[in-house]
Amino acid sequence: MSIRDLKGPSRWWALAGCLIWLAFTLFPLYWAVITSFKSPLGVVGGPTYIPFVDFEPSLTAWSELLSGARGQFYATFIASTIIGISASLLATFIGAMAAYALVRFTFEVKLLSAVIFVFVAFGGFLLGRHVLGLGQAISLIYAFVAALALAIGSSRIRLPGPVLGNDDIVFWFVSQRMFPPIVTAFALYLMYTEMGKMGFKLVDTYTGLTFAYVAFSLPIVIWLMRDFFAALPVEVEEAAMVDNVPTWRIFFGIVLPMSKPGLIATFMITLAFVWNEFLFALFLTNSKWQTLPILVAGQNSQRGDEWWAISAAALVAIIPMVVMAGILSRLMRSGLLLGAIK
């Protein structure tokens, strides 16, 4: 039911409620806009609401931000754009393939094989680190390869215990988001540092931060795209199979074009997560590849938070996402309604 379906006073009450909610929603954005055009004295002097009436607008915050006095604005904006788009595209592409496989194919993972993987991974790392005297990175690589090989090999033989299905695998993916982000960020920093000692620099690099964001985004992409793929008619794919069309051509030539609204919606949601992410960028960058949330957080001084500068930097971070969401809003809505979000 929409407001158009209501009649009489009910329609006007509903319209008034919607307008009040719209004002409540837009007021923080309006406040950030007018604060960015206030001088320092205009901010600390008390609340003012209407430009040219309550206060005289000033371009101090914007001139300082765009001139580089408040940090490397252009470099930070370009870094955020490159990392955000590439990480979101890569996560959407990989997650879509994983989600499609979990919808159309049946997987069986023996619980004992997973236990073997965990024990061999931890035991191999401790063995290499404390018994063989290997470095942390080398021990981790050897332990992971050995654990993965044994887990795959053991899954091909008859083992006792329960067998995990597709739903369990999806739950495992989603459960990765239950970890406190600080745990993952700190672990990634330690791993990147050890890889740097081996000659593979990942801290404060495009590759390191992009890989971290792809891994961070995959669970939500798989969860969203799985429901969307499940809503697609399987008869189209079965007709292609009758004509001996390979699976990869079915996926790229039939499934992905049919899933375009869901892919765009998922991409936008993923980009919003990556664009606004703060903790990973704080841990894994220091200068060259810092992102906009770090720039926004750095808009203060010894005197405290300088809200005129924070508001200007925050608007720079908000506006691109608002523009993209507005351009793709129809495709996003259709993708959500068709099952991108359950």
Phi, psi and omega in degrees: 000140178239175180298328181297335181279346181276155181231151173069213183298330181300322180295319181290323176296318178295319179295319178297318178297320178295320179293321177297318180293322177297316179295320179296324181285320185275344184299318177301321178293318177298320181294320177295321180296309183290329178294325180293341179257014177262151173281164177305319178292327178293332180281313184280349183277359180122166183289132173227149193238329189241119177298148180067356176246303178273332182207161177265119182300148179224145179260020183299311182297316182291320179294320178293322181291312184285337180277349181093002179292338180256019182120171183282083187296309186295317179296320180292319179295317178296318179297317178297319181294313181296311182292317182298312182291314183293318179295321180291318178297314182294318179294320179295319181294310181294316180296325178295319178296317179295318180295319179296318179297321181288340179271318189263344182236155180258126179245145177228118181242120180286132181299325180294327177295321177295321178296319177299317179301314183295314183293317180292321180297310180291315181296319179295322178296314179295322178296313180292325184282315190255339180258310182274348177073026179278163177290166182296315182295315179296317179298319180295317180295311180299317182295319180294315180297315180295319180294318180294318180295316180292323180294317178294318179295318181290334179289344181269358178244165181285120180234147176286166176103173183289159178244130181270138181255194183298318181296324178293322178295318178297318178298322179297318178299310183294327182295342178297334179282353179280342179292142173299130183303329182296328178294312180294318182296317180293319179296319178296321179297316178297317180294317179297323179296317179293322177295326177296326177294337178271359179102000179254091183286124180236338178286132181059044175229158177298317182297313183297314182289323179295315178300320180296317180290326176297313178296324180292328186266340186304317181303316182290326178294314180297319181296316181291311185289333179298313179295325180290316179297325180294335180276350180283145179291124181284344182298327179295318179291322179295324177296323178291323178296326178299327179273013178061036175282130180299155182299320182294327177287326175298317182293310185281327185266339184240307187291311183297315175300322177291336184263012185305314179300317180293323178296318180293318179297316179295320178299317180294319178295318179295317179298323178297318177297312184292318183298323184264359184291136186244317192293313180298317179296325179293319183281320193260001176228160175222337179205298192293318187246029175294147184254175185299320177303327177291321178296318179297317181293338181271005182275066176211178182213187178296341180277351180120196181288128178259094192293332178295321178285321178297319181295318179296315179294322179295322178295322177298324179283331184277317190302314180301320180291323178294318180296313181295319179296323178293320180294320186257017187298319182295317178293325178295315182297318180294323178293320178294318182293330181277358172124011177295329173238127182274000000 
